[in-house]
Amino acid sequence: MKSYRKELWFETQKRRELIHITPHIEECLKESGITEGMILCNAMHITSSVFINDNEHGLHNDYEIWLEKLAPEKPYSQYQHNGFEDNADAHLKRTIMGREVMIAVTEGKLDFGPWEEVFYGEFDGKRRKRILVKIIGE
C-alpha cells in the first residue's frame, strides 16, 4: 500500500469564501500514482471546512444566506466565545459544514456521483490557511 500527503494553502480576500478545490485534489491524486484507494481531505483550521456539493453559483449564494441566518456574524456580543477574536460564528459555521470529506478512488479517478465537486469553505479568512490531502491505496 502507498501513502501520499500534501498540504494545500489558501488565503482568501474576504472573511467568508467558498473555493472550488476539485482540480487541486485531482492533481494530488495524479502526483500520488495511486489508482485504487481513498482520499481524506480535511481543513486544518477550526474556522474552515471541506465539503462536497454542486458547483453552482446560486447554491453558493444560498449557503451564505443560510449560514448567516443560522450563525450571524454580528452582533459580536451575542457570543460568549468572542473576546480576543470575534469569530464565534465561524466556528459554528464550520461545525455545520463539516471538517472533512472521504473520496473513493477508482481506476485513478475521483469516484463521484453526478455533479459532485469538492469545496474549501472559509468562514474567518483574510489570512493563510491550509487543508490536508492524504491518499492511501495502491
VMD Tcl script that builds the backbone (N, CA, C; Angstrom):
set m [mol new atoms 414]
animate dup $m
set s [atomselect $m all]
$s set {name element resname resid chain x y z} {
  {N N MET 1 A 0.836 -1.180 0.000}
  {CA C MET 1 A 0.000 0.000 0.000}
  {C C MET 1 A 0.880 1.241 0.000}
  {N N LYS 2 A 0.469 2.242 -0.780}
  {CA C LYS 2 A 1.174 3.518 -0.860}
  {C C LYS 2 A 0.439 4.562 -0.026}
  {N N SER 3 A 1.192 5.582 0.363}
  {CA C SER 3 A 0.627 6.686 1.117}
  {C C SER 3 A 1.171 7.990 0.535}
  {N N TYR 4 A 0.327 8.997 0.463}
  {CA C TYR 4 A 0.688 10.306 -0.085}
  {C C TYR 4 A 0.096 11.370 0.830}
  {N N ARG 5 A 0.860 12.434 1.073}
  {CA C ARG 5 A 0.389 13.537 1.909}
  {C C ARG 5 A 0.825 14.856 1.300}
  {N N LYS 6 A -0.111 15.804 1.256}
  {CA C LYS 6 A 0.223 17.137 0.774}
  {C C LYS 6 A -0.659 18.157 1.475}
  {N N GLU 7 A -0.099 19.317 1.764}
  {CA C GLU 7 A -0.861 20.437 2.302}
  {C C GLU 7 A -1.104 21.436 1.190}
  {N N LEU 8 A -2.340 21.883 1.075}
  {CA C LEU 8 A -2.710 22.923 0.127}
  {C C LEU 8 A -3.012 24.191 0.927}
  {N N TRP 9 A -2.421 25.289 0.518}
  {CA C TRP 9 A -2.565 26.549 1.244}
  {C C TRP 9 A -3.436 27.521 0.464}
  {N N PHE 10 A -4.280 28.259 1.192}
  {CA C PHE 10 A -5.177 29.243 0.598}
  {C C PHE 10 A -5.169 30.500 1.460}
  {N N GLU 11 A -5.324 31.647 0.790}
  {CA C GLU 11 A -5.508 32.905 1.506}
  {C C GLU 11 A -6.644 33.655 0.822}
  {N N THR 12 A -7.746 33.769 1.530}
  {CA C THR 12 A -8.925 34.392 0.944}
  {C C THR 12 A -8.838 35.913 1.057}
  {N N GLN 13 A -9.563 36.572 0.169}
  {CA C GLN 13 A -9.604 38.030 0.161}
  {C C GLN 13 A -10.728 38.573 1.032}
  {N N LYS 14 A -11.689 37.704 1.357}
  {CA C LYS 14 A -12.836 38.100 2.168}
  {C C LYS 14 A -12.905 37.213 3.406}
  {N N ARG 15 A -13.724 37.619 4.347}
  {CA C ARG 15 A -13.889 36.827 5.580}
  {C C ARG 15 A -14.483 35.462 5.284}
  {N N ARG 16 A -15.462 35.431 4.375}
  {CA C ARG 16 A -16.109 34.163 4.012}
  {C C ARG 16 A -16.001 33.951 2.511}
  {N N GLU 17 A -15.509 32.783 2.128}
  {CA C GLU 17 A -15.416 32.426 0.715}
  {C C GLU 17 A -15.545 30.923 0.557}
  {N N LEU 18 A -16.050 30.523 -0.599}
  {CA C LEU 18 A -16.041 29.122 -0.997}
  {C C LEU 18 A -15.095 28.990 -2.185}
  {N N ILE 19 A -14.174 28.035 -2.099}
  {CA C ILE 19 A -13.191 27.827 -3.158}
  {C C ILE 19 A -13.363 26.417 -3.710}
  {N N HIS 20 A -13.521 26.334 -5.017}
  {CA C HIS 20 A -13.637 25.044 -5.704}
  {C C HIS 20 A -12.244 24.401 -5.754}
  {N N ILE 21 A -12.073 23.266 -5.065}
  {CA C ILE 21 A -10.735 22.660 -4.973}
  {C C ILE 21 A -10.638 21.295 -5.661}
  {N N THR 22 A -11.677 20.873 -6.375}
  {CA C THR 22 A -11.598 19.583 -7.065}
  {C C THR 22 A -10.358 19.476 -7.946}
  {N N PRO 23 A -10.024 20.491 -8.751}
  {CA C PRO 23 A -8.820 20.369 -9.584}
  {C C PRO 23 A -7.536 20.154 -8.761}
  {N N HIS 24 A -7.449 20.761 -7.592}
  {CA C HIS 24 A -6.284 20.573 -6.719}
  {C C HIS 24 A -6.217 19.123 -6.224}
  {N N ILE 25 A -7.375 18.565 -5.866}
  {CA C ILE 25 A -7.431 17.186 -5.372}
  {C C ILE 25 A -7.073 16.220 -6.501}
  {N N GLU 26 A -7.570 16.497 -7.701}
  {CA C GLU 26 A -7.241 15.648 -8.853}
  {C C GLU 26 A -5.747 15.680 -9.142}
  {N N GLU 27 A -5.118 16.843 -8.995}
  {CA C GLU 27 A -3.672 16.950 -9.204}
  {C C GLU 27 A -2.918 16.148 -8.143}
  {N N CYS 28 A -3.366 16.214 -6.910}
  {CA C CYS 28 A -2.746 15.405 -5.851}
  {C C CYS 28 A -2.856 13.921 -6.171}
  {N N LEU 29 A -4.016 13.507 -6.639}
  {CA C LEU 29 A -4.205 12.096 -6.989}
  {C C LEU 29 A -3.248 11.687 -8.096}
  {N N LYS 30 A -3.109 12.521 -9.088}
  {CA C LYS 30 A -2.172 12.248 -10.182}
  {C C LYS 30 A -0.746 12.131 -9.652}
  {N N GLU 31 A -0.327 13.074 -8.796}
  {CA C GLU 31 A 1.020 13.052 -8.212}
  {C C GLU 31 A 1.260 11.787 -7.397}
  {N N SER 32 A 0.209 11.296 -6.734}
  {CA C SER 32 A 0.360 10.148 -5.831}
  {C C SER 32 A 0.631 8.840 -6.570}
  {N N GLY 33 A 0.149 8.729 -7.801}
  {CA C GLY 33 A 0.284 7.483 -8.546}
  {C C GLY 33 A -0.672 6.387 -8.077}
  {N N ILE 34 A -1.547 6.714 -7.159}
  {CA C ILE 34 A -2.494 5.733 -6.612}
  {C C ILE 34 A -3.716 5.661 -7.539}
  {N N THR 35 A -4.129 4.424 -7.863}
  {CA C THR 35 A -5.269 4.246 -8.754}
  {C C THR 35 A -6.475 3.610 -8.072}
  {N N GLU 36 A -6.266 2.980 -6.932}
  {CA C GLU 36 A -7.358 2.381 -6.153}
  {C C GLU 36 A -7.117 2.695 -4.684}
  {N N GLY 37 A -8.054 3.368 -4.042}
  {CA C GLY 37 A -7.859 3.701 -2.633}
  {C C GLY 37 A -8.852 4.728 -2.139}
  {N N MET 38 A -8.382 5.537 -1.191}
  {CA C MET 38 A -9.232 6.544 -0.551}
  {C C MET 38 A -8.454 7.843 -0.368}
  {N N ILE 39 A -9.186 8.935 -0.455}
  {CA C ILE 39 A -8.623 10.261 -0.195}
  {C C ILE 39 A -9.338 10.847 1.015}
  {N N LEU 40 A -8.550 11.319 1.966}
  {CA C LEU 40 A -9.063 12.133 3.062}
  {C C LEU 40 A -8.629 13.556 2.765}
  {N N CYS 41 A -9.572 14.475 2.796}
  {CA C CYS 41 A -9.260 15.881 2.596}
  {C C CYS 41 A -9.916 16.645 3.733}
  {N N ASN 42 A -9.103 17.271 4.583}
  {CA C ASN 42 A -9.684 17.965 5.730}
  {C C ASN 42 A -9.062 19.339 5.968}
  {N N ALA 43 A -9.925 20.206 6.501}
  {CA C ALA 43 A -9.491 21.542 6.898}
  {C C ALA 43 A -8.614 21.426 8.134}
  {N N MET 44 A -7.530 22.168 8.154}
  {CA C MET 44 A -6.587 22.141 9.272}
  {C C MET 44 A -6.774 23.342 10.198}
  {N N HIS 45 A -7.903 24.010 10.071}
  {CA C HIS 45 A -8.210 25.168 10.903}
  {C C HIS 45 A -9.652 25.058 11.379}
  {N N ILE 46 A -9.913 25.467 12.573}
  {CA C ILE 46 A -11.191 25.258 13.243}
  {C C ILE 46 A -12.302 26.175 12.725}
  {N N THR 47 A -11.971 27.117 11.853}
  {CA C THR 47 A -12.989 28.012 11.303}
  {C C THR 47 A -13.107 27.861 9.785}
  {N N SER 48 A -12.734 26.692 9.275}
  {CA C SER 48 A -12.879 26.407 7.844}
  {C C SER 48 A -13.377 24.983 7.659}
  {N N SER 49 A -13.785 24.676 6.442}
  {CA C SER 49 A -14.462 23.418 6.171}
  {C C SER 49 A -14.069 22.874 4.809}
  {N N VAL 50 A -14.190 21.567 4.642}
  {CA C VAL 50 A -14.108 20.937 3.331}
  {C C VAL 50 A -15.386 20.129 3.168}
  {N N PHE 51 A -16.049 20.297 2.037}
  {CA C PHE 51 A -17.321 19.602 1.816}
  {C C PHE 51 A -17.509 19.314 0.335}
  {N N ILE 52 A -18.474 18.456 0.037}
  {CA C ILE 52 A -18.802 18.083 -1.347}
  {C C ILE 52 A -20.221 18.541 -1.647}
  {N N ASN 53 A -20.370 19.199 -2.803}
  {CA C ASN 53 A -21.696 19.559 -3.279}
  {C C ASN 53 A -21.586 20.011 -4.729}
  {N N ASP 54 A -22.641 20.573 -5.238}
  {CA C ASP 54 A -22.739 21.036 -6.621}
  {C C ASP 54 A -21.965 22.340 -6.798}
  {N N ASN 55 A -21.284 22.482 -7.924}
  {CA C ASN 55 A -20.560 23.708 -8.233}
  {C C ASN 55 A -21.498 24.656 -8.993}
  {N N GLU 56 A -22.416 25.243 -8.249}
  {CA C GLU 56 A -23.435 26.096 -8.842}
  {C C GLU 56 A -23.490 27.405 -8.059}
  {N N HIS 57 A -23.320 28.502 -8.761}
  {CA C HIS 57 A -23.211 29.827 -8.133}
  {C C HIS 57 A -24.405 30.165 -7.240}
  {N N GLY 58 A -25.606 29.875 -7.697}
  {CA C GLY 58 A -26.793 30.170 -6.893}
  {C C GLY 58 A -26.779 29.424 -5.569}
  {N N LEU 59 A -26.357 28.167 -5.599}
  {CA C LEU 59 A -26.252 27.380 -4.370}
  {C C LEU 59 A -25.219 27.981 -3.428}
  {N N HIS 60 A -24.107 28.460 -3.973}
  {CA C HIS 60 A -23.075 29.086 -3.137}
  {C C HIS 60 A -23.630 30.336 -2.443}
  {N N ASN 61 A -24.423 31.115 -3.149}
  {CA C ASN 61 A -25.072 32.276 -2.525}
  {C C ASN 61 A -26.065 31.831 -1.457}
  {N N ASP 62 A -26.782 30.741 -1.731}
  {CA C ASP 62 A -27.727 30.205 -0.747}
  {C C ASP 62 A -27.008 29.788 0.534}
  {N N TYR 63 A -25.817 29.195 0.399}
  {CA C TYR 63 A -25.028 28.842 1.591}
  {C C TYR 63 A -24.763 30.069 2.445}
  {N N GLU 64 A -24.335 31.155 1.808}
  {CA C GLU 64 A -24.020 32.388 2.531}
  {C C GLU 64 A -25.238 32.881 3.312}
  {N N ILE 65 A -26.368 32.930 2.653}
  {CA C ILE 65 A -27.599 33.414 3.298}
  {C C ILE 65 A -28.021 32.477 4.428}
  {N N TRP 66 A -28.017 31.180 4.160}
  {CA C TRP 66 A -28.446 30.175 5.140}
  {C C TRP 66 A -27.533 30.168 6.367}
  {N N LEU 67 A -26.217 30.174 6.130}
  {CA C LEU 67 A -25.278 30.145 7.259}
  {C C LEU 67 A -25.371 31.415 8.097}
  {N N GLU 68 A -25.601 32.551 7.455}
  {CA C GLU 68 A -25.749 33.805 8.209}
  {C C GLU 68 A -27.018 33.798 9.054}
  {N N LYS 69 A -28.066 33.130 8.582}
  {CA C LYS 69 A -29.283 33.012 9.391}
  {C C LYS 69 A -29.042 32.121 10.602}
  {N N LEU 70 A -28.301 31.035 10.394}
  {CA C LEU 70 A -28.052 30.090 11.485}
  {C C LEU 70 A -27.046 30.615 12.505}
  {N N ALA 71 A -26.008 31.279 12.032}
  {CA C ALA 71 A -24.946 31.784 12.912}
  {C C ALA 71 A -24.485 33.139 12.381}
  {N N PRO 72 A -25.258 34.194 12.646}
  {CA C PRO 72 A -24.898 35.510 12.125}
  {C C PRO 72 A -23.590 36.032 12.722}
  {N N GLU 73 A -22.815 36.686 11.867}
  {CA C GLU 73 A -21.535 37.236 12.332}
  {C C GLU 73 A -21.742 38.298 13.415}
  {N N LYS 74 A -22.715 39.178 13.228}
  {CA C LYS 74 A -22.934 40.296 14.150}
  {C C LYS 74 A -24.335 40.232 14.728}
  {N N PRO 75 A -24.570 40.775 15.892}
  {CA C PRO 75 A -23.591 41.483 16.732}
  {C C PRO 75 A -22.627 40.502 17.402}
  {N N TYR 76 A -21.386 40.905 17.488}
  {CA C TYR 76 A -20.353 40.052 18.096}
  {C C TYR 76 A -20.688 39.719 19.551}
  {N N SER 77 A -21.393 40.626 20.199}
  {CA C SER 77 A -21.693 40.456 21.633}
  {C C SER 77 A -22.661 39.303 21.913}
  {N N GLN 78 A -23.281 38.746 20.894}
  {CA C GLN 78 A -24.231 37.646 21.120}
  {C C GLN 78 A -23.534 36.335 21.474}
  {N N TYR 79 A -22.215 36.271 21.293}
  {CA C TYR 79 A -21.482 35.027 21.528}
  {C C TYR 79 A -20.557 35.148 22.740}
  {N N GLN 80 A -20.611 34.165 23.605}
  {CA C GLN 80 A -19.720 34.143 24.767}
  {C C GLN 80 A -18.266 33.930 24.364}
  {N N HIS 81 A -18.038 33.235 23.251}
  {CA C HIS 81 A -16.668 32.957 22.780}
  {C C HIS 81 A -15.919 34.232 22.398}
  {N N ASN 82 A -16.646 35.199 21.850}
  {CA C ASN 82 A -15.998 36.403 21.334}
  {C C ASN 82 A -15.379 37.206 22.475}
  {N N GLY 83 A -14.192 37.632 22.232}
  {CA C GLY 83 A -13.438 38.418 23.197}
  {C C GLY 83 A -12.148 38.823 22.523}
  {N N PHE 84 A -11.165 37.924 22.546}
  {CA C PHE 84 A -9.897 38.177 21.857}
  {C C PHE 84 A -10.113 38.214 20.346}
  {N N GLU 85 A -10.912 37.267 19.838}
  {CA C GLU 85 A -11.268 37.229 18.417}
  {C C GLU 85 A -12.789 37.262 18.300}
  {N N ASP 86 A -13.277 37.903 17.255}
  {CA C ASP 86 A -14.715 37.959 17.009}
  {C C ASP 86 A -15.089 36.949 15.927}
  {N N ASN 87 A -14.872 35.661 16.211}
  {CA C ASN 87 A -15.103 34.655 15.178}
  {C C ASN 87 A -15.950 33.468 15.639}
  {N N ALA 88 A -16.756 33.649 16.668}
  {CA C ALA 88 A -17.594 32.547 17.146}
  {C C ALA 88 A -18.494 32.024 16.037}
  {N N ASP 89 A -19.033 32.934 15.222}
  {CA C ASP 89 A -19.900 32.498 14.126}
  {C C ASP 89 A -19.162 31.578 13.159}
  {N N ALA 90 A -17.885 31.828 12.934}
  {CA C ALA 90 A -17.091 30.995 12.018}
  {C C ALA 90 A -16.917 29.584 12.577}
  {N N HIS 91 A -16.742 29.462 13.874}
  {CA C HIS 91 A -16.658 28.138 14.500}
  {C C HIS 91 A -17.964 27.366 14.295}
  {N N LEU 92 A -19.086 28.045 14.486}
  {CA C LEU 92 A -20.384 27.399 14.323}
  {C C LEU 92 A -20.642 27.006 12.870}
  {N N LYS 93 A -20.281 27.885 11.931}
  {CA C LYS 93 A -20.459 27.582 10.515}
  {C C LYS 93 A -19.631 26.370 10.114}
  {N N ARG 94 A -18.429 26.266 10.631}
  {CA C ARG 94 A -17.580 25.117 10.346}
  {C C ARG 94 A -18.228 23.839 10.858}
  {N N THR 95 A -18.813 23.876 12.053}
  {CA C THR 95 A -19.475 22.699 12.609}
  {C C THR 95 A -20.615 22.251 11.701}
  {N N ILE 96 A -21.365 23.198 11.170}
  {CA C ILE 96 A -22.481 22.889 10.279}
  {C C ILE 96 A -21.988 22.282 8.963}
  {N N MET 97 A -20.937 22.841 8.391}
  {CA C MET 97 A -20.464 22.420 7.070}
  {C C MET 97 A -19.520 21.217 7.116}
  {N N GLY 98 A -18.961 20.917 8.267}
  {CA C GLY 98 A -18.119 19.736 8.392}
  {C C GLY 98 A -16.640 20.012 8.224}
  {N N ARG 99 A -15.856 19.105 8.763}
  {CA C ARG 99 A -14.400 19.235 8.758}
  {C C ARG 99 A -13.747 18.634 7.530}
  {N N GLU 100 A -14.247 17.460 7.068}
  {CA C GLU 100 A -13.526 16.729 6.041}
  {C C GLU 100 A -14.446 15.948 5.127}
  {N N VAL 101 A -13.834 15.432 4.052}
  {CA C VAL 101 A -14.515 14.518 3.147}
  {C C VAL 101 A -13.615 13.313 2.898}
  {N N MET 102 A -14.250 12.187 2.617}
  {CA C MET 102 A -13.565 10.985 2.151}
  {C C MET 102 A -14.053 10.739 0.731}
  {N N ILE 103 A -13.120 10.451 -0.165}
  {CA C ILE 103 A -13.459 10.234 -1.567}
  {C C ILE 103 A -12.839 8.920 -2.019}
  {N N ALA 104 A -13.639 8.062 -2.585}
  {CA C ALA 104 A -13.127 6.817 -3.147}
  {C C ALA 104 A -12.354 7.121 -4.429}
  {N N VAL 105 A -11.291 6.350 -4.646}
  {CA C VAL 105 A -10.513 6.432 -5.878}
  {C C VAL 105 A -10.689 5.114 -6.610}
  {N N THR 106 A -11.142 5.197 -7.844}
  {CA C THR 106 A -11.363 4.010 -8.665}
  {C C THR 106 A -10.778 4.249 -10.051}
  {N N GLU 107 A -9.927 3.337 -10.477}
  {CA C GLU 107 A -9.274 3.436 -11.786}
  {C C GLU 107 A -8.601 4.794 -11.977}
  {N N GLY 108 A -7.982 5.296 -10.905}
  {CA C GLY 108 A -7.210 6.533 -10.966}
  {C C GLY 108 A -8.017 7.811 -10.995}
  {N N LYS 109 A -9.325 7.713 -10.715}
  {CA C LYS 109 A -10.178 8.903 -10.743}
  {C C LYS 109 A -10.979 9.027 -9.462}
  {N N LEU 110 A -11.394 10.266 -9.163}
  {CA C LEU 110 A -12.299 10.502 -8.048}
  {C C LEU 110 A -13.625 9.824 -8.379}
  {N N ASP 111 A -14.103 8.985 -7.498}
  {CA C ASP 111 A -15.316 8.203 -7.756}
  {C C ASP 111 A -16.525 8.977 -7.225}
  {N N PHE 112 A -16.966 9.945 -8.013}
  {CA C PHE 112 A -18.037 10.857 -7.641}
  {C C PHE 112 A -19.362 10.474 -8.283}
  {N N GLY 113 A -20.441 10.899 -7.634}
  {CA C GLY 113 A -21.758 10.858 -8.251}
  {C C GLY 113 A -21.918 12.081 -9.137}
  {N N PRO 114 A -23.054 12.159 -9.837}
  {CA C PRO 114 A -23.291 13.311 -10.717}
  {C C PRO 114 A -23.217 14.634 -9.956}
  {N N TRP 115 A -22.533 15.598 -10.525}
  {CA C TRP 115 A -22.438 16.972 -10.056}
  {C C TRP 115 A -21.592 17.156 -8.802}
  {N N GLU 116 A -21.034 16.102 -8.242}
  {CA C GLU 116 A -20.241 16.261 -7.013}
  {C C GLU 116 A -18.892 16.915 -7.295}
  {N N GLU 117 A -18.559 17.895 -6.464}
  {CA C GLU 117 A -17.296 18.622 -6.516}
  {C C GLU 117 A -16.858 18.900 -5.077}
  {N N VAL 118 A -15.572 19.181 -4.890}
  {CA C VAL 118 A -15.033 19.431 -3.551}
  {C C VAL 118 A -14.798 20.930 -3.377}
  {N N PHE 119 A -15.145 21.430 -2.179}
  {CA C PHE 119 A -15.005 22.847 -1.871}
  {C C PHE 119 A -14.307 23.059 -0.538}
  {N N TYR 120 A -13.549 24.139 -0.473}
  {CA C TYR 120 A -12.986 24.636 0.770}
  {C C TYR 120 A -13.856 25.818 1.184}
  {N N GLY 121 A -14.426 25.756 2.372}
  {CA C GLY 121 A -15.232 26.841 2.903}
  {C C GLY 121 A -14.449 27.589 3.965}
  {N N GLU 122 A -14.252 28.860 3.744}
  {CA C GLU 122 A -13.529 29.705 4.698}
  {C C GLU 122 A -14.536 30.630 5.370}
  {N N PHE 123 A -14.546 30.632 6.699}
  {CA C PHE 123 A -15.529 31.417 7.448}
  {C C PHE 123 A -14.897 32.493 8.334}
  {N N ASP 124 A -13.570 32.557 8.372}
  {CA C ASP 124 A -12.845 33.587 9.135}
  {C C ASP 124 A -11.527 33.855 8.413}
  {N N GLY 125 A -11.631 34.347 7.204}
  {CA C GLY 125 A -10.489 34.432 6.306}
  {C C GLY 125 A -9.640 35.667 6.426}
  {N N LYS 126 A -9.050 35.994 5.289}
  {CA C LYS 126 A -8.084 37.076 5.127}
  {C C LYS 126 A -6.750 36.738 5.776}
  {N N ARG 127 A -6.465 35.453 5.849}
  {CA C ARG 127 A -5.150 35.009 6.307}
  {C C ARG 127 A -4.886 33.632 5.716}
  {N N ARG 128 A -3.645 33.237 5.741}
  {CA C ARG 128 A -3.199 31.985 5.122}
  {C C ARG 128 A -3.642 30.788 5.958}
  {N N LYS 129 A -4.319 29.826 5.286}
  {CA C LYS 129 A -4.771 28.610 5.956}
  {C C LYS 129 A -4.553 27.421 5.025}
  {N N ARG 130 A -4.655 26.212 5.598}
  {CA C ARG 130 A -4.318 25.028 4.817}
  {C C ARG 130 A -5.340 23.914 4.982}
  {N N ILE 131 A -5.311 23.033 3.984}
  {CA C ILE 131 A -6.044 21.785 4.077}
  {C C ILE 131 A -5.059 20.643 3.857}
  {N N LEU 132 A -5.383 19.502 4.401}
  {CA C LEU 132 A -4.563 18.301 4.255}
  {C C LEU 132 A -5.221 17.373 3.254}
  {N N VAL 133 A -4.406 16.848 2.339}
  {CA C VAL 133 A -4.831 15.803 1.423}
  {C C VAL 133 A -4.001 14.570 1.742}
  {N N LYS 134 A -4.668 13.507 2.144}
  {CA C LYS 134 A -3.993 12.239 2.465}
  {C C LYS 134 A -4.626 11.156 1.592}
  {N N ILE 135 A -3.792 10.469 0.828}
  {CA C ILE 135 A -4.278 9.438 -0.073}
  {C C ILE 135 A -3.591 8.126 0.271}
  {N N ILE 136 A -4.379 7.077 0.434}
  {CA C ILE 136 A -3.814 5.749 0.673}
  {C C ILE 136 A -4.430 4.782 -0.334}
  {N N GLY 137 A -3.629 3.819 -0.755}
  {CA C GLY 137 A -4.119 2.827 -1.705}
  {C C GLY 137 A -2.987 2.217 -2.496}
  {N N GLU 138 A -3.361 1.691 -3.618}
  {CA C GLU 138 A -2.383 1.005 -4.482}
  {C C GLU 138 A -2.422 1.573 -5.887}
}
mol reanalyze $m
mol bondsrecalc $m
mol representation Tube
mol addrep $m
